[in-house]
Amino acid sequence: MSSPGPMRARRRLLLGAASAGLWPHAGAQPLPEQVPEQAPAPGPWVPALPWSVQGWRLSNGLRVLMAPRPGWPLVSLQLQLGLGSLLDPPTKAGLAQLLLDVLSRGRTAGGELAWAAESLGASLEAQTQSLGASLSLSLAAPRLHEGLALLAELVLRPQLPAAGLEAARQQMLERLREAQADPAALAQALGRRLFWGDSAAGRLATPASLGRIRREDLLALQRSQLSPQLSSLIICGDFEPGPLRALLERQWGRWQPGPQPGQLPTPVQARPLGSRSLWVHLPEAGQSVVQLLAPHAGLEAAADLPVAQLAQAVLGQGYSSRLGLEVRIKRGLSYGASSQVESLPGGGWLSAQAQTRHEGAAEVAGLMAAQILGLGQQAVPAEELAARRSSWLGEQQRRMESRVGLAAALGEQIQQGLAPESPQRLAARLQAVDAQALQAYAARYWRPEGLRRVVVGDLNLAGAGLRALDPGAWVLAARDLDLESPLLRHRSRRGAGGTPGPGGSG
């Protein structure tokens, strides 16, 4: 419902338009409605101006990628490090993230790293993913050399003080507490755990795992993984590449490999937990979050990756995707339904998510499953395929037309072991994917037995629909969750009854 203020303002505007003669008088003929019978067909994809990426390695093995773009007022720097979460030891999940957090809190010759970055008018971001971690700086082009020196000092003289470890640990614990109360974040974590199980991709940081990490663990990981041979430096923006080459060799060439050999993430294989469905009672949640998980192409399935990208675009990428159309547009059950994918060495996974009223959770879960499985049962019409292809390519092109987006895209390609790829090459690969190839991909990867479901919300309001959806589902209270356990429940709570919602106590 609109607030009274905007409504009164709208009335005043209409009255003003009528008194000024801009509104039709009573005897005027109304304008004919111009309502198209159907949505216009998508236009052809128009490629952006070509751009190039220059890549080479310094004498110490550090990979450098430079994407000079004259006219961009800022420069983005991204340092990719071999600190992926897949390297976390089984009992110390969160180690890679904790090391990156401590590094980014370190001190430089100019003081704390964050303060030194701000003094350059820059913003520093740190992020850990499955295959690697990144430290990113965005700053004005005239201060590029100072930004490079700041990042170089961080890896040349890394500092891991005990006080920094405890501060970073407490911050991670606070983020975990916030995620436990956030239905969307909790569902995402539970979906990963349910799908990947006890494989490296299914390990999640918990208060217990963070409590086991000691400073010696950080030092050992730093010695093995903080190495130029496992790292890449990406520079995007307005700069002259020629003079920068010699500077980088002088500045970054002094970074030497650590005393211990580093390692790359090993192939992972999903080992799902013992239930296909998980219903979690979180009574304070305003809405229920529905999460569906399914297999996806891994990085070694190179021939499947273009088809997988287009299948994801048809299913859940953007407002007009099949999930958005069925769940939001046609039925109004959610403000948005979408999906995302992750390809890892050895395998990958699809994660589809929507938020809805508690009473609609079972219906939304059923609709989402039908859309995932339906792609393997019937070929996508040519017009829909063309529209989704254009939408996906347009999104990638927009992303790569910004310095931050281009640096992020190049970083992801490096992590995945792929060569840098422009929108033009992406378009060529996707144009070769037809409806038959997409259907065959979906039929091979997205089968009923491979689906997993998670619902987080107030199960007292969800009704009997969830029980009917999967009578064998695990039903847990959020307060009883233990993400390290193969049963996802604290040992002291196992066998305790009384969990609200369908399915009993699980």
C-alpha positions as CSV (number, residue, x, y, z in Angstrom):
1,M,0.0,0.0,0.0
2,S,1.3,3.5,-0.9
3,S,2.0,5.9,1.9
4,P,-0.4,8.9,2.3
5,G,2.3,11.4,1.4
6,P,3.1,10.1,-2.1
7,M,-0.6,9.6,-2.8
8,R,-1.4,13.2,-2.0
9,A,1.5,14.4,-4.1
10,R,0.2,12.4,-7.0
11,R,-3.3,13.9,-6.7
12,R,-1.8,17.4,-6.7
13,L,0.2,16.6,-9.9
14,L,-3.0,15.3,-11.6
15,L,-5.0,18.4,-10.6
16,G,-2.2,20.6,-11.8
17,A,-2.1,18.8,-15.1
18,A,-5.8,19.2,-15.6
19,S,-5.9,22.9,-14.8
20,A,-3.0,23.5,-17.2
21,G,-4.9,21.9,-20.0
22,L,-2.6,18.9,-20.1
23,W,-5.4,16.5,-19.1
24,P,-8.1,15.5,-21.6
25,H,-11.4,17.3,-20.9
26,A,-14.7,15.5,-20.7
27,G,-15.5,15.8,-24.5
28,A,-12.1,14.7,-25.7
29,Q,-11.7,11.4,-27.4
30,P,-9.6,8.9,-25.4
31,L,-6.4,7.8,-26.9
32,P,-6.5,4.2,-28.2
33,E,-4.8,1.6,-26.1
34,Q,-1.5,0.5,-27.5
35,V,-1.1,-2.9,-25.8
36,P,0.9,-5.4,-27.7
37,E,-0.5,-8.9,-28.0
38,Q,2.8,-10.4,-27.1
39,A,6.2,-9.4,-25.9
40,P,8.5,-8.2,-28.7
41,A,11.1,-10.7,-30.0
42,P,14.6,-10.2,-28.6
43,G,16.9,-8.2,-30.9
44,P,20.3,-9.5,-32.0
45,W,23.1,-9.4,-29.5
46,V,25.4,-6.5,-30.3
47,P,29.0,-7.1,-29.2
48,A,30.9,-4.4,-27.4
49,L,34.1,-2.8,-28.6
50,P,36.9,-5.3,-28.7
51,W,39.4,-5.3,-25.8
52,S,42.5,-7.3,-25.1
53,V,44.3,-8.7,-22.1
54,Q,48.1,-8.9,-21.9
55,G,49.4,-11.7,-19.9
56,W,52.9,-13.0,-18.9
57,R,54.8,-14.2,-15.9
58,L,57.5,-12.4,-13.9
59,S,60.9,-14.1,-13.2
60,N,59.5,-15.5,-9.9
61,G,56.5,-17.1,-11.5
62,L,53.9,-14.5,-10.6
63,R,51.3,-14.3,-13.4
64,V,50.3,-10.8,-14.5
65,L,47.2,-9.9,-16.5
66,M,46.8,-6.3,-17.7
67,A,43.7,-4.9,-19.3
68,P,44.4,-1.3,-20.3
69,R,41.2,0.7,-21.1
70,P,41.9,4.4,-21.8
71,G,39.2,6.7,-20.5
72,W,38.3,4.7,-17.3
73,P,38.9,7.1,-14.5
74,L,39.9,4.5,-11.9
75,V,42.1,1.4,-11.8
76,S,41.2,-1.9,-10.2
77,L,44.0,-4.2,-8.8
78,Q,43.2,-7.7,-7.8
79,L,45.7,-10.1,-6.3
80,Q,44.7,-13.7,-6.6
81,L,46.1,-16.1,-4.0
82,G,46.1,-19.9,-3.6
83,L,44.1,-19.8,-0.5
84,G,40.9,-21.6,-1.5
85,S,38.6,-23.1,1.1
86,L,39.0,-26.5,-0.5
87,L,42.4,-26.6,1.1
88,D,41.0,-26.3,4.6
89,P,41.9,-29.4,6.8
90,P,38.8,-31.6,7.7
91,T,38.7,-30.4,11.3
92,K,39.7,-26.8,10.7
93,A,37.2,-25.4,8.2
94,G,37.6,-21.6,7.8
95,L,41.4,-21.7,8.0
96,A,41.9,-20.1,4.5
97,Q,39.4,-17.3,5.3
98,L,41.0,-16.7,8.6
99,L,44.4,-16.3,7.1
100,L,43.2,-13.9,4.5
101,D,41.4,-11.8,7.2
102,V,44.5,-11.6,9.3
103,L,46.7,-10.7,6.3
104,S,44.3,-7.9,5.4
105,R,44.5,-6.6,8.9
106,G,48.3,-6.5,8.8
107,R,50.5,-3.5,9.1
108,T,52.6,-1.8,6.5
109,A,55.3,0.9,6.6
110,G,52.5,3.4,6.6
111,G,50.5,1.9,9.4
112,E,47.6,-0.5,9.3
113,L,46.8,-1.8,5.8
114,A,43.2,-0.6,5.8
115,W,44.3,2.9,6.9
116,A,47.0,3.0,4.3
117,A,44.5,2.0,1.6
118,E,42.1,4.7,2.7
119,S,44.9,7.3,2.7
120,L,45.2,6.5,-1.1
121,G,41.5,7.1,-1.5
122,A,41.2,3.4,-2.2
123,S,38.9,0.6,-1.0
124,L,40.3,-2.7,0.0
125,E,38.2,-5.9,-0.3
126,A,39.2,-9.5,0.8
127,Q,37.3,-12.6,-0.4
128,T,37.8,-16.3,-0.1
129,Q,36.2,-18.8,-2.4
130,S,36.5,-22.5,-3.0
131,L,39.4,-22.3,-5.4
132,G,41.2,-19.2,-4.2
133,A,41.2,-15.9,-2.4
134,S,41.6,-12.3,-3.6
135,L,42.7,-9.0,-2.3
136,S,41.3,-6.1,-4.4
137,L,42.0,-2.4,-4.5
138,S,40.2,0.3,-6.5
139,L,41.9,3.7,-6.7
140,A,42.5,6.7,-8.9
141,A,44.7,6.1,-11.9
142,P,47.5,8.6,-10.8
143,R,48.0,6.5,-7.6
144,L,48.4,3.2,-9.3
145,H,52.0,2.8,-8.4
146,E,51.3,3.5,-4.7
147,G,48.5,0.9,-4.7
148,L,50.9,-1.7,-6.3
149,A,53.5,-1.0,-3.7
150,L,51.0,-1.4,-0.9
151,L,49.9,-4.9,-2.1
152,A,53.5,-5.9,-2.8
153,E,54.5,-5.0,0.8
154,L,51.6,-7.2,2.1
155,V,53.0,-10.3,0.4
156,L,56.7,-9.5,0.8
157,R,56.4,-8.9,4.5
158,P,53.3,-10.7,5.7
159,Q,52.4,-10.2,9.3
160,L,50.3,-12.6,11.3
161,P,50.2,-11.3,14.9
162,A,48.4,-13.3,17.6
163,A,46.2,-10.3,18.3
164,G,45.2,-10.1,14.7
165,L,44.2,-13.8,14.7
166,E,42.0,-13.3,17.7
167,A,40.3,-10.2,16.3
168,A,39.7,-12.0,13.0
169,R,38.4,-15.0,14.8
170,Q,35.9,-13.0,16.8
171,Q,34.7,-11.2,13.6
172,M,34.2,-14.5,11.8
173,L,32.2,-15.9,14.8
174,E,30.0,-12.8,14.7
175,R,29.3,-13.4,11.0
176,L,28.4,-17.0,11.8
177,R,25.9,-15.9,14.5
178,E,24.3,-13.5,12.0
179,A,24.1,-16.2,9.3
180,Q,22.4,-18.6,11.8
181,A,19.6,-16.1,12.2
182,D,19.4,-15.3,8.5
183,P,17.1,-17.8,6.7
184,A,18.7,-17.2,3.3
185,A,22.3,-17.5,4.5
186,L,21.4,-20.5,6.7
187,A,19.6,-22.3,3.8
188,Q,22.6,-21.7,1.5
189,A,25.0,-23.2,4.0
190,L,22.8,-26.2,4.7
191,G,22.3,-26.8,1.0
192,R,26.1,-27.0,0.5
193,R,26.4,-29.3,3.4
194,L,23.5,-31.5,2.3
195,F,24.7,-31.8,-1.3
196,W,28.5,-32.1,-0.8
197,G,28.4,-33.9,2.5
198,D,31.8,-34.8,4.0
199,S,33.8,-33.9,0.8
200,A,36.1,-30.9,0.9
201,A,33.4,-28.8,-0.8
202,G,31.0,-29.5,2.0
203,R,33.2,-28.3,4.9
204,L,31.8,-25.2,6.6
205,A,33.4,-23.0,9.2
206,T,31.8,-23.4,12.6
207,P,32.5,-22.0,16.0
208,A,34.1,-25.4,16.8
209,S,36.3,-25.5,13.7
210,L,37.5,-21.9,14.2
211,G,38.3,-22.6,17.9
212,R,40.7,-25.4,16.8
213,I,42.8,-23.1,14.6
214,R,46.1,-21.9,16.1
215,R,48.6,-19.3,14.9
216,E,50.9,-22.2,13.8
217,D,48.2,-23.4,11.4
218,L,48.1,-19.9,9.8
219,L,51.9,-19.8,9.5
220,A,52.1,-23.3,7.9
221,L,49.4,-22.3,5.3
222,Q,51.2,-19.0,4.7
223,R,54.5,-20.8,4.1
224,S,53.0,-23.3,1.6
225,Q,50.4,-21.2,-0.2
226,L,51.5,-17.6,-0.1
227,S,53.7,-18.0,-3.2
228,P,54.1,-16.1,-6.4
229,Q,53.8,-19.3,-8.4
230,L,50.3,-19.8,-7.1
231,S,49.3,-16.2,-7.4
232,S,48.2,-13.8,-10.1
233,L,48.1,-10.0,-10.3
234,I,45.3,-8.4,-12.4
235,I,45.3,-4.7,-13.4
236,C,42.3,-3.1,-15.2
237,G,41.9,0.6,-16.1
238,D,43.6,3.6,-17.6
239,F,47.3,3.1,-17.6
240,E,50.3,2.6,-19.9
241,P,51.3,-1.0,-20.0
242,G,54.8,-0.5,-21.3
243,P,56.4,1.4,-18.3
244,L,54.5,-0.9,-15.9
245,R,56.3,-4.1,-16.9
246,A,59.7,-3.0,-15.6
247,L,58.2,-1.6,-12.4
248,L,56.4,-4.9,-11.7
249,E,59.6,-6.9,-12.1
250,R,61.5,-4.6,-9.7
251,Q,58.6,-4.4,-7.2
252,W,57.1,-7.8,-7.3
253,G,60.0,-9.9,-8.6
254,R,61.6,-9.9,-5.1
255,W,58.7,-12.0,-3.8
256,Q,60.1,-15.5,-3.5
257,P,58.3,-18.9,-3.1
258,G,57.9,-20.2,0.4
259,P,60.0,-22.9,1.9
260,Q,57.3,-25.5,1.5
261,P,55.7,-26.5,-1.9
262,G,52.2,-25.3,-2.4
263,Q,49.3,-27.3,-3.7
264,L,46.3,-26.8,-5.9
265,P,42.8,-28.0,-4.9
266,T,42.3,-31.7,-5.6
267,P,39.1,-33.0,-7.4
268,V,36.1,-33.3,-5.2
269,Q,33.2,-35.6,-5.4
270,A,29.8,-35.1,-3.8
271,R,29.0,-37.4,-0.9
272,P,25.5,-36.3,0.0
273,L,24.2,-36.6,3.6
274,G,21.7,-39.3,4.4
275,S,18.5,-37.4,3.5
276,R,17.3,-35.9,0.3
277,S,15.3,-33.2,2.1
278,L,15.9,-31.0,5.2
279,W,13.2,-28.9,6.9
280,V,14.6,-26.5,9.5
281,H,12.4,-24.7,12.0
282,L,13.3,-21.0,12.5
283,P,10.2,-19.5,14.1
284,E,11.6,-15.9,14.0
285,A,11.9,-16.0,10.2
286,G,9.6,-13.6,8.4
287,Q,9.4,-15.9,5.4
288,S,10.5,-19.4,4.4
289,V,13.5,-19.9,2.2
290,V,13.3,-22.7,-0.3
291,Q,16.6,-24.1,-1.6
292,L,17.0,-26.8,-4.3
293,L,20.3,-28.4,-5.1
294,A,21.3,-30.5,-8.2
295,P,24.5,-31.7,-9.9
296,H,26.3,-29.5,-12.4
297,A,29.3,-29.8,-14.8
298,G,32.7,-29.8,-13.2
299,L,35.7,-28.0,-14.6
300,E,37.1,-31.1,-16.3
301,A,33.9,-31.4,-18.4
302,A,35.1,-28.7,-20.7
303,A,32.7,-29.7,-23.5
304,D,29.7,-29.4,-21.2
305,L,30.5,-25.9,-19.8
306,P,29.0,-23.8,-22.6
307,V,25.8,-25.9,-22.5
308,A,25.8,-25.7,-18.7
309,Q,26.0,-21.8,-18.8
310,L,23.1,-21.6,-21.2
311,A,21.0,-24.1,-19.2
312,Q,21.6,-22.0,-16.1
313,A,20.5,-18.8,-18.0
314,V,17.3,-20.5,-19.1
315,L,16.5,-21.8,-15.7
316,G,17.3,-19.1,-13.2
317,Q,19.3,-16.2,-14.5
318,G,17.3,-13.0,-14.6
319,Y,13.8,-11.8,-14.1
320,S,12.3,-13.7,-17.1
321,S,14.0,-17.0,-16.4
322,R,11.8,-20.1,-15.9
323,L,12.1,-19.9,-12.2
324,G,11.2,-16.3,-12.1
325,L,8.3,-16.8,-14.6
326,E,6.7,-19.7,-12.8
327,V,7.2,-18.6,-9.1
328,R,7.1,-14.8,-9.3
329,I,5.4,-13.6,-12.5
330,K,2.6,-16.2,-12.9
331,R,1.8,-17.0,-9.3
332,G,3.2,-14.2,-7.2
333,L,4.6,-16.6,-4.6
334,S,7.9,-14.7,-4.2
335,Y,9.6,-11.5,-5.0
336,G,12.3,-13.4,-6.9
337,A,13.4,-16.9,-7.7
338,S,16.9,-17.5,-9.2
339,S,19.7,-20.0,-9.4
340,Q,23.5,-20.0,-9.4
341,V,26.1,-22.6,-10.2
342,E,29.6,-23.5,-9.2
343,S,32.0,-25.7,-11.2
344,L,34.9,-27.3,-9.3
345,P,37.6,-29.8,-10.1
346,G,35.7,-33.1,-10.2
347,G,32.1,-31.9,-10.1
348,G,29.8,-28.9,-9.7
349,W,26.4,-28.0,-8.2
350,L,23.4,-25.9,-9.0
351,S,21.7,-24.0,-6.2
352,A,18.2,-22.5,-6.8
353,Q,16.6,-20.3,-4.1
354,A,13.3,-18.4,-3.5
355,Q,11.7,-16.8,-0.4
356,T,8.0,-17.1,0.1
357,R,5.3,-17.1,2.8
358,H,5.6,-20.0,5.1
359,E,2.3,-21.5,3.8
360,G,3.6,-21.6,0.3
361,A,7.0,-23.4,0.9
362,A,5.9,-26.8,-0.3
363,E,4.2,-25.4,-3.5
364,V,7.3,-23.3,-4.3
365,A,9.6,-26.3,-3.8
366,G,7.5,-28.4,-6.1
367,L,7.4,-25.7,-8.8
368,M,11.2,-25.2,-8.7
369,A,11.8,-29.0,-8.9
370,A,9.4,-29.2,-11.9
371,Q,11.3,-26.4,-13.7
372,I,14.7,-28.0,-13.1
373,L,13.6,-31.4,-14.3
374,G,11.5,-30.1,-17.1
375,L,14.5,-28.8,-19.0
376,G,15.6,-32.4,-19.5
377,Q,12.1,-33.6,-20.6
378,Q,11.3,-31.1,-23.4
379,A,13.4,-29.0,-25.7
380,V,13.4,-25.2,-25.0
381,P,11.6,-23.3,-27.8
382,A,13.8,-21.4,-30.2
383,E,12.5,-18.0,-29.2
384,E,13.1,-18.6,-25.5
385,L,16.5,-20.0,-26.1
386,A,17.5,-16.9,-28.2
387,A,16.1,-14.5,-25.5
388,R,17.9,-16.2,-22.6
389,R,21.2,-16.4,-24.6
390,S,21.0,-12.7,-25.4
391,S,20.2,-11.9,-21.7
392,W,23.1,-13.9,-20.4
393,L,25.6,-12.5,-22.9
394,G,24.3,-9.0,-22.2
395,E,24.9,-9.4,-18.5
396,Q,28.4,-10.7,-19.0
397,Q,29.2,-7.9,-21.4
398,R,27.9,-5.3,-18.9
399,R,30.0,-6.9,-16.2
400,M,33.2,-6.8,-18.4
401,E,32.6,-3.2,-19.4
402,S,33.4,-2.1,-15.8
403,R,36.9,-2.3,-14.4
404,V,35.8,-4.1,-11.2
405,G,33.6,-6.5,-13.1
406,L,36.4,-7.3,-15.6
407,A,39.0,-7.9,-12.9
408,A,36.5,-10.2,-11.1
409,A,35.8,-12.1,-14.3
410,L,39.5,-12.5,-15.1
411,G,40.1,-13.7,-11.5
412,E,37.4,-16.3,-11.7
413,Q,38.8,-17.6,-15.0
414,I,42.3,-17.9,-13.5
415,Q,40.9,-19.8,-10.5
416,Q,39.2,-22.2,-12.8
417,G,42.3,-22.7,-14.9
418,L,40.6,-21.2,-18.0
419,A,42.2,-18.8,-20.5
420,P,40.9,-15.2,-20.4
421,E,37.8,-15.0,-22.5
422,S,36.2,-11.9,-24.0
423,P,32.4,-11.5,-24.6
424,Q,33.0,-12.2,-28.3
425,R,34.5,-15.6,-27.6
426,L,31.7,-16.3,-25.1
427,A,29.1,-15.4,-27.7
428,A,30.7,-17.7,-30.3
429,R,30.7,-20.7,-27.8
430,L,27.1,-20.1,-26.8
431,Q,25.8,-19.6,-30.3
432,A,26.9,-23.2,-31.0
433,V,24.6,-24.6,-28.3
434,D,21.2,-25.7,-29.6
435,A,18.0,-26.8,-27.8
436,Q,18.8,-30.5,-28.3
437,A,22.2,-30.2,-26.6
438,L,20.7,-28.2,-23.7
439,Q,18.0,-30.9,-23.2
440,A,20.6,-33.7,-23.3
441,Y,22.7,-31.9,-20.7
442,A,19.7,-31.3,-18.4
443,A,18.5,-34.9,-18.8
444,R,22.0,-36.2,-17.9
445,Y,22.7,-33.9,-14.9
446,W,19.2,-33.0,-13.5
447,R,17.5,-36.2,-12.5
448,P,14.9,-36.7,-9.7
449,E,17.2,-38.8,-7.6
450,G,19.9,-36.1,-7.7
451,L,17.8,-33.3,-6.3
452,R,18.2,-32.2,-2.7
453,R,15.8,-29.8,-0.9
454,V,16.2,-27.4,2.1
455,V,13.4,-25.3,3.6
456,V,14.2,-22.9,6.4
457,G,11.2,-21.1,8.1
458,D,8.4,-21.4,10.6
459,L,7.4,-25.0,10.1
460,N,4.3,-24.5,12.3
461,L,2.9,-22.4,9.5
462,A,4.1,-24.5,6.6
463,G,1.3,-27.0,6.9
464,A,1.2,-30.6,5.9
465,G,2.5,-29.9,2.4
466,L,6.1,-30.5,3.4
467,R,5.3,-33.9,4.9
468,A,3.7,-34.9,1.6
469,L,6.6,-33.6,-0.4
470,D,9.1,-35.9,1.3
471,P,7.9,-38.0,4.3
472,G,11.5,-39.1,4.9
473,A,12.9,-35.6,5.3
474,W,15.0,-34.6,8.3
475,V,13.2,-32.1,10.5
476,L,15.4,-30.0,12.8
477,A,15.1,-26.9,14.9
478,A,17.7,-24.2,14.0
479,R,18.9,-24.1,17.6
480,D,19.9,-27.8,17.4
481,L,22.0,-27.6,14.2
482,D,25.5,-28.8,14.2
483,L,27.0,-28.3,10.7
484,E,30.0,-30.6,11.5
485,S,27.8,-33.6,12.2
486,P,26.7,-36.0,9.4
487,L,23.2,-35.8,11.0
488,L,23.4,-32.0,11.3
489,R,22.3,-32.2,14.9
490,H,24.1,-31.6,18.2
491,R,24.9,-34.9,19.9
492,S,23.0,-33.8,23.0
493,R,19.9,-33.1,21.0
494,R,19.8,-36.4,19.0
495,G,16.8,-38.4,19.8
496,A,15.0,-35.5,21.4
497,G,11.5,-35.1,20.3
498,G,9.1,-32.2,20.0
499,T,10.6,-30.4,17.0
500,P,7.6,-28.5,15.5
501,G,6.4,-29.0,12.0
502,P,5.7,-32.0,9.7
503,G,7.7,-35.2,10.0
504,G,8.1,-35.2,13.8
505,S,11.5,-34.6,15.4
506,G,13.6,-36.1,12.5
